[in-house]
């Protein structure tokens, strides 16, 4: 499952719903694409996520891609 355009606003409150949806649909992982990693990292605190790719931007912030493996 891929979640795009994560800015972090209210993500912490929604993260359990996202996890439940992914597990219910038998996804093995969730990838989060963001240009604001500080918000994402705060929202995913305590979960086993890792930075897997950085996509350089010509203008603005780079896009960072994080992966969360589901058990």
Secondary structure, 3 states (H helix, E strand, C coil): CEECCCCCCCHHHHHHHHHHHHHHCCCCEEEEEECCHHHHHHHCCCCCEEEEEEECCCCCCCEEEEEEECC
